[in-house]
Amino acid sequence: MNAAALAVPPPAALALVPGLEAGAVPSRLERLEGGLVNDSWRVATPQGHFVLRVDGPAWRRPGVERARERLIHGIAAGAGLAPAVLVWSEEPGAQVREYLEGRVWVEADMQAPGRLQRLGMRLAALHALGAPQEIAPFDPGACAQQYLQQVVVAAAAGNRAGRTRADTEAIAEARIEAAAVQAAAARVAAHGARAAIIHGDLTPSNLVEGRNLWLLDWEYAQCADPMYDLACLLAYCPAARQHQRLLLAAAGLEDAVPHERLRDAIRVYEGLTRLWHLARDTGARAGLSAN
């Protein structure tokens, strides 16, 4: 949970929920777990059940852009792959979406062949939507460099008189990881795959099984090689790698050279994940907000 989690939504955010515009009190207000940066609640009003998400203080992170998220989420929702967002508001930094009844996936689902096949098919439908021309292509190398800069800045803030050994080691590791991400991303790009919408954050908590299998939380959505979605899933959930071929086939990505392309794409997400941890941990030692 976000260390600075809000106990209740700000009044201005709560007033965005249908039925609460005039300051009415919700009949149900339940905080939802799982967010590391944002705060979310299930809210019930006479007009229905909704999810209210409020930006946390550290939502501005490499790879996150609210305008891109809003556009891609809208496209995915129109295709029945995501819940519909009813309200977006830059101030107070909130969104209201429909509440979907269903079961949130857990780690065990990532090892079940039938569920992974269904997820692969949903990803195939997502990738078939094409990439909006107004969205710049995903640049993993740039994200890696931004994380590296965060590590350097946090280390300097933590000890103005001289870096601690832990911070010196963090900077060195971050430089190695950033270079590895850039090299792996260049190898992925060399395959020349068409760009598509990717979700970019396929953790179990972002998948809800109900009438459909829905994909939640589109903060890290990008336009990129669709192989990155498979790589994201396998980097976050290594136990799913035993079903790698099934996933590739279900997602329509079992082409002539998938394994080298997938291997490099996994390395990109492994590197970005490690950089995220380095930035967070170095920032925590410096007393800065966690990423």
N, C-alpha and C positions, 0 to 999 in steps of 0.2 A: 504493500500500500504506500502511496505517496506520503512521505513524512509530514508534509504540510497539508494533509487531507482536511477538507472542510467537513464539519459535523453536519451542517445543513446547507442547502443551496442559498446563495445570495438572493434577496427578494427580487432584484431586477431580473435574475435568471429564471426564477420560479414563475414570474409573471409572463414568461414566454410560452408556458405550457397552455394548450387549449383548455379553456374553462377556468383559468386562474388569472386572466388578464386584469380583472378588477380587484385583485387582492384576495380572492377567495382562498380558503384553506383546503388543501388536497385531502381526499378521503383515505389516501394511503401514500406514505413517503418512505421508501425503503432504499437504503444505500446499497449499491451493487459493488461487489468486490472485484478485484482483478486489475484495475488500472494502476499503473506505476506513476503516471504523471497527472492525468486528468481525474476528475471526480464525477461519478455517475450515480443517478438515482432512478428507481422505478417510481413513477408518479401516477396516481389514479385520480381522476376528476369525473364529473358527470358526463364528460365528452369522451371518456375512454381511458386506456392505459398507455403511458408514454415512457420513454427514457430521456432524461435530461442529463446532458454532459456539460460540465463546466471546465474550461481550461485551467490546468494547474499553473503555478508560477514558472515552471521550467518547460513549457510546451514547445518553445522554440528550440528545436534540436536539428542536427543535420538530417536531411532527408524528409523533413516535415514542412509542408507548406499548405496552409488552410485553403487558399484559392484552388489549388490543384486537387486537394482532398474533396472539396465541395463538388467540383466538376465531375471527377471520376466516380465518387459515391453516387451522384445523381444518375449517371449512365448505368452503373451496376444495379441500382434500385429499379430503374426502368426495365431492366432485363430480368427482374425477379431474383437477383442474386444477393441482394442486400435489403435491409429495412429502409423504408422511405423516410427521408429527413423532411420534417414539416416546417421547421424554423431554423435558420442560421442567423447568428447575431455576433458581429465583431465586438460589440460592447453590450454585455459584459463578457464576451468570449464564450458563447454557449451554443449548443444545438439541441433541438428536440426532435426525436425520431419515434416512429411507431414501436410499441413493445411487441415482441414476437414470442409467443408461447413455444417453449421447447426446452431441450436439455443441452446444456453447454458441454462440449466435448471435454474429455480428460485425456491424460497421457495414454491410457490403455486403448483409446480409439485409434491412436496413431500406429497401433500394431495390428489392427484388425483389417484383413485384406478387403472384406466387403465394404467397410466404411472408407478405406483409402481409395478404393475404386470409384465410389460415389463422389468423393472429393475431387479426384482426378477429372471426372466427367464435368463437374461444376467449373473447374478451372478451364477446361476446354471451351465451355460456353463463354466464360469471361474473356478468354484470349481471342475468341472469334469476333468480339465486338469491335476490334480495331483500336487504333490509337488516335486520340484527338490531335489534330495538327497544331493546335495552339499550345500544347504542352511540350516542353523541352524533354529530350530523352534523358533517362536516368544516367547519372554520372557517379558511379561508386567511388572513383578516385577522388572527386571533389568532396564527397561526404567524408571519406577517410582523412583528407587533409584538414577538414573542419574539426573533426574529433581530435586530431593531433594538436591543432592550435589550442583547443580547449584544455588538453593535458598540460601544454606548456604554460598557458596563462594561469591555470590553477596551481601548478607547482610554484610559479613565481609569487603568486599571492599567498601561498602557504608559508613561505619562508623568504622574506625579502632579503635577509642577511646571507642567505646561501641555501641551496636546495638540500633537502634531506636525502638520505640514501634511497629511500623508497621512491621519492619523486624523481630522482635522477634515473633510477631503473625504469620507472614508468615512462619517462620521455623516450628513453632508448628503445623500449619495447614498442611504444606507439609509432616511432619512426619506422621500425622494421615492419610492423603490421600495415601501416599506411602504404609503404612501398609494395608489399605483397598484394594488397587489394588492387592497387593500380595495375600491377602486372597481370594479375588474374583477369581483371575486367577487360584489359586490352586483348587477351586471348579469347575471351567470350565474344567480344565485338568482332574479332577477325572471322568468325563463322558467318557473319552477315545475315543473321536471322531477322525477320521482320519484327518491328516493334508492335507490342500489344499492351493493353492495360494489364498490369499485374497488381495483386493485392499487397505483397511485400511484407506481410507480418503474420504468417500462417502459424500462429500458436494455437493450441487446443482451446484456450479461453476466447478466441475470436471466431469460433465455429459453433453454431447453434443448430441442433437437429430437431425439426418439427415437421410441419407439412412439407417443408423443403429443407435442404441444407443451406443455411444462410451464412454469409461471411460478414463479420462485424468489424468495426474500427478500421477505417481506411486511411489513417494518418500517413502511413508509409507507402501508399499506392503511388505507382509510377507508370510511365510508358517505357517499356524495355523489352528485351528478349524474354519471351514467356518462360524460358527455362529457369529464369530467376525465381519464379514462384515455387517450382519443384525444389530448387536449391535451398530456398528459405526454409521450407518445411523440413528437409532432410538435415539442414544445419541445426535447426532448433530441436528436432526430435530424431536423433541418430538411430533409435530403435526401428524407425520406419524404413531404414535403408535395406532391410531384408526384402522389402516389397518394392524396390526401386523400379524393376521392370514393369510391374503391374501399374504403378503410378504413371510411368512414362507412356505406356500404351493407352491408359484411360484418358490422359491429358492430350493425346494426339501428338506426342513429342518424341516418339521412338523413330527418329530419322537415322540417317547413315552414320552420323558421328555424335550420338547423344552423350556418350559416356565421358569423353574428354571435355565437352562443353559443360556438362553437368558438374564434373569434378571441379572445374575452374569457377563455376558459378557458386558452388558450395564454399569454395575458399574465400570468395568475396564476402559471403554472409558470415562465415566464421570470423574473418578479420574485422568486419564492421561490428560484430557483437563484442569481440575482445576490446576494440577501441571504445565502445560504449561503456564497458565496465571500467576501463582505465580512466576515462574522463570522469565517470561518476565517483570512483574511489579517490582519485586525486583531488576532485572538488570537495569531497567530504572531509578529507584531511585538512584542506584549506579553509573549511567552514563556509563553502559556497553551496548554492542550491544544487541538489543532485540532478543529473540529466536523466 
